[in-house]
Amino acid sequence: MTMREKIEEAAARYPDQRSAIMPALRIAQREHGHLPGPVLEEVANILGVERIWIYELATFYTLFHTEPVGMFHLQLCDNVSCMLCRSEDLLRHLEEVLGIKKGETTPDLLFTLSTVECLGACEMAPVMQVGDDYHGDLDIARIDALLDRLRTEAGQATGADLASAAPPGE
C-alpha cells in the first residue's frame, strides 16, 4: 500500500480532513523517517488542506521530526519535576557518554539527543522517551544500561542501514 493510500484510508475515518493530519503525519514519518518540507507538502496535497496546518502540527509536537534523527531518539524531559530530580545531571552524562550535545546525532546515526518540555509522566521523574517507550526513575546506572540495551538492539546494522531506517516505534 502506498503512503497516499494509507493516508487516504486513515482520513476516511474522520468527518473532516483536518482531523486526519496527525495520523497522516505518523504515516508519512514511518515512510520517510522524518518530515522534510516536500513530505509535508505532499501530506497537505493528499488531505486537501492548507500547508500551514500541516506545518504547525509537524513542528509543535515532539513526536514529529522535520530533520533526520538517529535510530534511537532520546528525549529527556527537562520540566520542573524532572529538573528537581536532577535531569540536568543526566543530560550532562548523556552528552559525555554519547560525545554529542543536545540537538545532535551520533556519527554512527544511532542516537539523537533532545530535551523536551514535558512528557506528562512526573510520577516517573526523571523520565526519558525513546521512540514510543518511556523510561523513568532514571539515574546514571539506568541510563548506561538502557544505552547498552539499545546498542545491542541495533545489532550489527551498518551506517547505511541506520541512515535509511525509521526510528523504532515511529
ABEGO torsion letter per residue (X at the ends): XBAAAAAAAAAAABABAAAAAAAAAAAAAAAAGBBBAAAAAAAAAAAGBBAAAAAAAAAABAABBABBBBABBBBBBABAAAAAAGAAAAAAAAAAAAGBBBGBBBAAGABBBBBBABAGAAAAOBBBBBEABBBBGBBAAAAAAAAAAAAAAAEABBAAAAAABBBBGX
